[in-house]
C-alpha cells in the first residue's frame, strides 16, 4: 500500500503533487472511498464535522473535494454486519482511501474489528491518504498525550504499518499544547522515531522509502 500521511489533508501544491505521483493518474480518473469513522471517537468532533468531511465541505482540510471521479463512503462500524464478499470488492476497486481525522485508537479498533486492517497488506497499488488520526493510525503507537477514547485492550498502540510515530498539527493556533517543546517530550515516550509536523507537511511512504513533503515546519526525533 502507498501512504500519504498528512496532518491536515492536501493543503498545498507540494502535497498535491505527491498525491498525484502516488496515484499515477489524474484525480479526475480516480475512484475514492472516504472513511469518516475516526470522527465519532473524538470528543471535539461533531456529526456536523463528519458531514463536512464526507460532503467535501471542509476547506481547511481538503480531501474529498479534490475532484475525484467518484466518492463513496466506507463506514467501518457497519462492516461487521455485512458479508466480507460484499464490501471487500468495494475496497479493492478503489484507487484511494481518504481517511478522516478524529480519534486514532477508535479508528484502529474498528479497522481491526471490521477486517480492513487485515486486508491492507494485499492492497499493493491502493493509496491511503490519512488526515491527522487517519495518519497516526498507521504508526506503532500514538503516545499518551493523544489518548482519548480507550480501547478494551488499553494502551496507545495502533497498527504499526510504518515504524515511526506522528505528532500532527505542530504549532496550530487552536491547539496551544502542540508546541515543539511538547513534541520533544512526546518523542521520548513513544520510543520510536517520531515526526512532529505542521499542517503544511505530510509523510509519503512507498515500500521502505519514507519522504517528508513540506511547505511548512517539521522535525524528526530519534530515540
VOBA-1610 file (N, C-alpha, C; in pm, whole numbers, padded with zeros to 5 digits, always signed):
BEGIN
Unk+00084-00120+00000Unk+00000+00000+00000Unk+00087+00125+00000Unk+00043+00226-00072Unk+00112+00353-00077Unk+00046+00449+00022Unk+00125+00521+00098Unk+00072+00605+00205Unk+00107+00751+00185Unk+00009+00838+00207Unk+00035+00981+00218Unk-00025+01024+00351Unk+00062+01041+00449Unk+00020+01065+00587Unk+00030+01214+00615Unk-00085+01280+00616Unk-00088+01426+00629Unk-00133+01465+00769Unk-00104+01589+00803Unk-00155+01647+00927Unk-00294+01707+00905Unk-00317+01762+00785Unk-00444+01833+00761Unk-00488+01825+00616Unk-00466+01711+00552Unk-00514+01694+00416Unk-00420+01752+00311Unk-00476+01774+00193Unk-00395+01817+00077Unk-00390+01970+00078Unk-00303+02022+00162Unk-00305+02164+00196Unk-00229+02253+00097Unk-00138+02197+00020Unk-00055+02283-00064Unk-00012+02209-00191Unk+00056+02279-00278Unk+00095+02224-00408Unk+00189+02105-00392Unk+00280+02111-00299Unk+00377+02002-00282Unk+00307+01872-00242Unk+00214+01881-00147Unk+00140+01761-00104Unk+00049+01713-00216Unk-00010+01805-00289Unk-00095+01770-00403Unk-00015+01694-00509Unk+00105+01742-00539Unk+00190+01674-00637Unk+00233+01536-00588Unk+00257+01523-00459Unk+00292+01392-00404Unk+00175+01294-00419Unk+00053+01344-00399Unk-00065+01261-00419Unk-00075+01215-00564Unk-00056+01305-00659Unk-00063+01270-00800Unk+00043+01165-00835Unk+00160+01179-00777Unk+00268+01082-00802Unk+00228+00943-00752Unk+00166+00937-00636Unk+00124+00808-00581Unk+00011+00746-00663Unk-00082+00830-00708Unk-00195+00780-00786Unk-00153+00732-00924Unk-00058+00801-00985Unk-00011+00764-01118Unk-00106+00803-01229Unk-00208+00880-01199Unk-00302+00929-01300Unk-00377+01047-01240Unk-00448+01123-01323Unk-00518+01241-01272Unk-00626+01205-01169Unk-00650+01296-01076Unk-00752+01276-00974Unk-00889+01251-01038Unk-00917+01318-01148Unk-01046+01305-01214Unk-01071+01165-01270Unk-00967+01084-01277Unk-00981+00947-01325Unk-00980+00845-01211Unk-00978+00891-01087Unk-00964+00802-00971Unk-01094+00792-00892Unk-01120+00672-00845Unk-01237+00647-00760Unk-01192+00638-00614Unk-01262+00709-00529Unk-01223+00720-00388Unk-01330+00662-00297Unk-01285+00609-00185Unk-01373+00577-00073Unk-01328+00663+00044Unk-01420+00732+00109Unk-01384+00810+00227Unk-01429+00736+00353Unk-01345+00741+00454Unk-01367+00669+00579Unk-01381+00772+00691Unk-01502+00798+00740Unk-01524+00901+00843Unk-01514+00848+00986Unk-01488+00720+01004Unk-01508+00652+01133Unk-01439+00720+01251Unk-01315+00766+01233Unk-01240+00824+01345Unk-01311+00943+01406Unk-01395+01010+01327Unk-01466+01129+01375Unk-01544+01101+01502Unk-01611+00986+01506Unk-01708+00960+01612Unk-01644+00926+01746Unk-01514+00901+01746Unk-01447+00867+01871Unk-01385+00985+01942Unk-01387+01103+01882Unk-01316+01218+01937Unk-01413+01317+02000Unk-01383+01361+02119Unk-01475+01447+02195Unk-01495+01584+02130Unk-01403+01628+02044Unk-01415+01760+01984Unk-01482+01757+01846Unk-01517+01636+01800Unk-01572+01624+01665Unk-01722+01599+01673Unk-01800+01678+01599Unk-01946+01667+01599Unk-01993+01596+01473Unk-02119+01552+01470Unk-02174+01495+01347Unk-02169+01592+01229Unk-02180+01722+01258Unk-02170+01822+01151Unk-02033+01816+01086Unk-01929+01800+01167Unk-01793+01794+01113Unk-01772+01667+01031Unk-01833+01558+01074Unk-01824+01434+00995Unk-01890+01455+00859Unk-02006+01522+00859Unk-02074+01551+00732Unk-01989+01642+00644Unk-01925+01741+00703Unk-01841+01831+00624Unk-01729+01756+00554Unk-01672+01657+00623Unk-01567+01576+00561Unk-01625+01495+00445Unk-01733+01422+00472Unk-01793+01334+00371Unk-01838+01412+00248Unk-01894+01530+00269Unk-01952+01607+00160Unk-01852+01698+00091Unk-01728+01699+00139Unk-01629+01786+00077Unk-01651+01932+00107Unk-01698+01961+00229Unk-01724+02099+00272Unk-01626+02140+00382Unk-01502+02096+00373Unk-01404+02122+00479Unk-01278+02180+00416Unk-01280+02307+00375Unk-01167+02365+00303Unk-01039+02375+00384Unk-01048+02369+00516Unk-00926+02375+00597Unk-00848+02244+00593Unk-00917+02136+00556Unk-00850+02005+00547Unk-00897+01934+00420Unk-00859+01984+00303Unk-00914+01933+00177Unk-00877+01788+00149Unk-00979+01707+00122Unk-00960+01565+00091Unk-01064+01520-00013Unk-01190+01522+00028Unk-01297+01470-00057Unk-01325+01564-00175Unk-01300+01693-00157Unk-01340+01794-00255Unk-01237+01818-00365Unk-01150+01723-00393Unk-01040+01746-00487Unk-01076+01719-00632Unk-01197+01666-00657Unk-01236+01642-00795Unk-01226+01497-00838Unk-01250+01405-00748Unk-01243+01262-00778Unk-01350+01223-00880Unk-01323+01117-00956Unk-01422+01064-01050Unk-01548+01020-00977Unk-01529+00954-00861Unk-01642+00915-00776Unk-01595+00908-00632Unk-01687+00926-00541Unk-01656+00916-00398Unk-01765+00833-00331Unk-01725+00731-00258Unk-01818+00653-00178Unk-01780+00662-00031Unk-01869+00617+00055Unk-01846+00620+00200Unk-01826+00477+00249Unk-01718+00456+00322Unk-01692+00327+00385Unk-01694+00349+00536Unk-01804+00317+00601Unk-01817+00333+00746Unk-01778+00201+00813Unk-01667+00203+00883Unk-01609+00078+00935Unk-01697+00013+01041Unk-01771+00092+01118Unk-01854+00032+01223Unk-01968-00051+01164Unk-02001-00028+01037Unk-02107-00106+00972Unk-02056-00237+00914Unk-01927-00246+00887Unk-01876-00361+00812Unk-01893-00496+00881Unk-01882-00507+01016Unk-01901-00639+01077Unk-02039-00699+01053Unk-02136-00616+01017Unk-02271-00666+00991Unk-02295-00696+00843Unk-02190-00680+00760Unk-02202-00702+00616Unk-02107-00815+00577Unk-02150-00902+00487Unk-02063-01009+00439Unk-01937-00949+00375Unk-01820-01008+00408Unk-01695-00959+00351Unk-01695-00967+00199Unk-01763-01068+00145Unk-01770-01083+00000Unk-01837-00963-00066Unk-01911-00888+00014Unk-01980-00769-00040Unk-01891-00646-00035Unk-01825-00620+00080Unk-01754-00494+00091Unk-01608-00500+00048Unk-01543-00615+00055Unk-01403-00621+00014Unk-01384-00579-00132Unk-01470-00620-00225Unk-01454-00570-00362Unk-01465-00418-00374Unk-01546-00356-00289Unk-01554-00209-00292Unk-01417-00149-00265Unk-01348-00205-00165Unk-01216-00153-00128Unk-01114-00182-00237Unk-01115-00302-00288Unk-01018-00340-00391Unk-01033-00258-00519Unk-01155-00216-00548Unk-01179-00140-00671Unk-01147+00008-00657Unk-01126+00055-00536Unk-01096+00197-00514Unk-00949+00226-00545Unk-00925+00342-00601Unk-00788+00387-00623Unk-00728+00445-00497Unk-00814+00504-00412Unk-00764+00578-00296Unk-00864+00566-00182Unk-00810+00557-00061Unk-00890+00563+00061Unk-00858+00694+00131Unk-00960+00776+00154Unk-00945+00906+00219Unk-00993+00891+00363Unk-00903+00906+00459Unk-00933+00866+00596Unk-00932+00989+00688Unk-01048+01017+00745Unk-01066+01139+00823Unk-00992+01135+00957Unk-00975+01253+01014Unk-00920+01264+01148Unk-01025+01237+01255Unk-00981+01246+01379Unk-01065+01216+01494Unk-00981+01146+01599Unk-01024+01028+01640Unk-00951+00953+01742Unk-00879+00834+01679Unk-00745+00831+01685Unk-00671+00724+01618Unk-00691+00587+01682Unk-00711+00580+01813Unk-00732+00449+01877Unk-00869+00393+01842Unk-00969+00480+01833Unk-01103+00437+01790Unk-01097+00386+01647Unk-01025+00456+01563Unk-01009+00414+01425Unk-00936+00281+01416Unk-00829+00265+01491Unk-00754+00138+01489Unk-00841+00023+01534Unk-00920+00046+01638Unk-01009-00059+01689Unk-01106-00105+01581Unk-01169-00012+01511Unk-01267-00050+01410Unk-01203-00101+01282Unk-01080-00061+01255Unk-01010-00122+01142Unk-00984-00270+01169Unk-00952-00303+01293Unk-00931-00443+01328Unk-01065-00519+01332Unk-01164-00460+01398Unk-01293-00526+01412Unk-01360-00552+01276Unk-01342-00460+01185Unk-01408-00471+01055Unk-01338-00567+00961Unk-01208-00591+00985Unk-01129-00672+00894Unk-01049-00591+00795Unk-01067-00457+00793Unk-00992-00375+00699Unk-00842-00381+00726Unk-00804-00383+00853Unk-00661-00388+00887Unk-00595-00512+00826Unk-00663-00626+00828Unk-00608-00749+00772Unk-00598-00741+00619Unk-00686-00663+00558Unk-00688-00652+00412Unk-00578-00562+00358Unk-00534-00465+00436Unk-00444-00361+00385Unk-00316-00414+00320Unk-00247-00514+00378Unk-00122-00557+00314Unk-00138-00608+00171Unk-00257-00651+00134Unk-00279-00702-00001Unk-00312-00592-00101Unk-00331-00470-00054Unk-00369-00359-00142Unk-00243-00287-00191Unk-00172-00351-00281Unk-00040-00303-00320Unk-00044-00167-00393Unk-00145-00144-00474Unk-00149-00022-00554Unk-00244+00084-00499Unk-00318+00051-00396Unk-00412+00147-00337Unk-00337+00255-00261Unk-00386+00377-00270Unk-00325+00489-00197Unk-00410+00519-00074Unk-00344+00523+00040Unk-00408+00560+00167Unk-00370+00705+00198Unk-00468+00793+00204Unk-00443+00933+00239Unk-00504+00957+00376Unk-00420+00976+00474Unk-00466+00997+00610Unk-00464+01144+00648Unk-00561+01183+00729Unk-00569+01317+00783Unk-00559+01305+00935Unk-00451+01353+00993Unk-00433+01352+01138Unk-00448+01210+01195Unk-00558+01177+01261Unk-00576+01041+01314Unk-00571+00937+01204Unk-00616+00973+01084Unk-00608+00883+00970Unk-00465+00852+00929Unk-00371+00937+00971Unk-00229+00911+00950Unk-00168+00840+01071Unk-00203+00887+01191Unk-00148+00831+01314Unk-00181+00683+01331Unk-00295+00640+01276Unk-00337+00501+01293Unk-00238+00404+01227Unk-00159+00450+01132Unk-00064+00363+01064Unk+00066+00343+01142Unk+00083+00417+01250Unk+00208+00413+01326Unk+00202+00305+01434Unk+00315+00275+01499Unk+00313+00174+01606Unk+00236+00217+01730Unk+00243+00345+01763Unk+00175+00397+01882Unk+00162+00548+01869Unk+00069+00605+01948Unk+00043+00749+01932Unk+00100+00833+02044Unk+00136+00770+02157Unk+00181+00845+02273Unk+00065+00878+02365Unk+00092+00878+02494Unk-00015+00902+02592Unk-00079+01039+02576Unk-00005+01134+02520Unk-00058+01270+02504Unk-00182+01272+02413Unk-00195+01175+02325Unk-00304+01174+02228Unk-00411+01070+02260Unk-00402+01006+02375Unk-00502+00906+02412Unk-00629+00977+02458Unk-00740+00948+02391Unk-00871+00998+02430Unk-00963+00880+02455Unk-01021+00828+02348Unk-01100+00705+02356Unk-01008+00589+02392Unk-01048+00509+02487Unk-00962+00400+02534Unk-01014+00266+02482Unk-00931+00191+02410Unk-00973+00061+02360Unk-00983-00041+02473Unk-01057-00149+02454Unk-01070-00251+02559Unk-00936-00305+02605Unk-00838-00310+02515Unk-00707-00365+02550Unk-00621-00265+02626Unk-00662-00138+02631Unk-00580-00035+02693Unk-00461-00001+02604Unk-00373+00086+02654Unk-00253+00121+02580Unk-00277+00224+02472Unk-00169+00256+02400Unk-00176+00356+02294Unk-00128+00298+02160Unk-00133+00166+02147Unk-00082+00101+02027Unk-00180+00115+01911Unk-00125+00143+01794Unk-00205+00148+01671Unk-00158+00036+01578Unk-00165+00051+01447Unk-00148-00063+01358Unk-00003-00100+01328Unk+00087-00003+01332Unk+00228-00035+01311Unk+00264-00070+01167Unk+00194-00014+01069Unk+00231-00038+00930Unk+00352+00043+00888Unk+00386+00146+00964Unk+00513+00216+00949Unk+00587+00209+01082Unk+00715+00239+01082Unk+00795+00223+01203Unk+00826+00355+01273Unk+00745+00457+01245Unk+00763+00587+01310Unk+00629+00637+01362Unk+00634+00732+01455Unk+00513+00793+01511Unk+00495+00933+01452Unk+00375+00989+01473Unk+00341+01121+01417Unk+00279+01208+01525Unk+00331+01329+01537Unk+00276+01435+01622Unk+00222+01541+01526Unk+00089+01544+01501Unk+00035+01634+01399Unk+00006+01775+01453Unk-00028+01863+01362Unk-00076+01999+01395Unk+00024+02077+01481Unk+00150+02064+01448Unk+00254+02136+01522Unk+00230+02286+01514Unk+00233+02352+01630Unk+00217+02498+01641Unk+00085+02548+01582Unk-00019+02467+01590Unk-00150+02510+01542Unk-00209+02611+01640Unk-00268+02718+01584Unk-00317+02827+01669Unk-00432+02785+01761Unk-00505+02680+01724Unk-00617+02635+01807Unk-00579+02522+01903Unk-00452+02481+01896Unk-00404+02371+01981Unk-00278+02417+02054Unk-00294+02494+02161Unk-00180+02556+02227Unk-00079+02459+02286Unk-00121+02333+02310Unk-00027+02234+02365Unk+00061+02170+02258Unk+00032+02195+02131Unk+00107+02129+02023Unk+00232+02209+01986Unk+00315+02230+02086Unk+00439+02304+02066Unk+00555+02210+02037Unk+00663+02265+01986Unk+00781+02184+01959Unk+00838+02126+02088Unk+00834+02203+02196Unk+00884+02153+02325Unk+00802+02034+02372Unk+00670+02040+02357Unk+00587+01927+02397Unk+00605+01809+02303Unk+00630+01837+02176Unk+00657+01729+02081Unk+00786+01655+02119Unk+00884+01728+02167Unk+01010+01664+02208Unk+00986+01573+02328Unk+00904+01617+02423Unk+00869+01532+02537Unk+00792+01409+02491Unk+00697+01430+02399Unk+00620+01319+02342Unk+00712+01215+02280Unk+00813+01262+02208Unk+00903+01170+02137Unk+00979+01079+02232Unk+01011+01127+02350Unk+01083+01040+02445Unk+00994+00928+02495Unk+00863+00948+02491Unk+00770+00846+02540Unk+00736+00740+02438Unk+00731+00775+02309Unk+00690+00677+02208Unk+00800+00578+02176Unk+00926+00616+02199Unk+01040+00525+02187Unk+01059+00468+02047Unk+01008+00538+01948Unk+01037+00508+01807Unk+01065+00642+01740Unk+01123+00644+01621Unk+01138+00772+01552Unk+01003+00842+01540Unk+01002+00974+01558Unk+00876+01047+01556Unk+00886+01175+01476Unk+00787+01196+01389Unk+00779+01319+01311Unk+00680+01414+01377Unk+00727+01530+01418Unk+00638+01640+01455Unk+00621+01725+01331Unk+00495+01751+01291Unk+00476+01822+01165Unk+00354+01913+01171Unk+00367+02023+01101Unk+00256+02118+01097Unk+00160+02082+00985Unk+00057+02164+00964Unk-00049+02131+00869Unk-00007+02148+00724Unk+00113+02200+00700Unk+00163+02213+00563Unk+00259+02099+00528Unk+00256+01992+00608Unk+00353+01884+00595Unk+00284+01749+00587Unk+00346+01656+00514Unk+00298+01519+00505Unk+00419+01426+00495Unk+00394+01298+00519Unk+00498+01197+00501Unk+00449+01098+00396Unk+00528+01080+00293Unk+00496+00989+00182Unk+00575+00860+00203Unk+00506+00746+00195Unk+00570+00617+00218Unk+00535+00523+00103Unk+00638+00473+00037Unk+00622+00371-00068Unk+00721+00260-00038Unk+00670+00142-00007Unk+00755+00030+00035Unk+00839+00075+00156Unk+00971+00074+00143Unk+01057+00112+00255Unk+01109+00256+00242Unk+01059+00329+00146Unk+01107+00465+00122Unk+01014+00566+00190Unk+01073+00648+00276Unk+00998+00749+00351Unk+01048+00887+00308Unk+00956+00975+00271Unk+00992+01109+00226Unk+00901+01212+00291Unk+00960+01316+00346Unk+00881+01426+00402Unk+00850+01525+00291Unk+00723+01560+00281Unk+00676+01660+00183Unk+00629+01781+00263Unk+00692+01895+00244Unk+00656+02006+00333Unk+00676+02142+00269Unk+00582+02230+00297Unk+00598+02373+00272Unk+00588+02448+00405Unk+00610+02374+00514Unk+00597+02433+00647Unk+00709+02389+00738Unk+00673+02350+00861Unk+00770+02316+00964Unk+00754+02171+01007Unk+00865+02104+01029Unk+00861+01967+01080Unk+00993+01936+01147Unk+00992+01830+01224Unk+01113+01788+01295Unk+01107+01637+01317Unk+01217+01570+01292Unk+01228+01427+01318Unk+01304+01406+01448Unk+01241+01333+01540Unk+01306+01296+01666Unk+01341+01147+01658Unk+01462+01113+01703Unk+01502+00972+01704Unk+01528+00931+01849Unk+01495+00805+01883Unk+01512+00759+02024Unk+01657+00769+02067
//
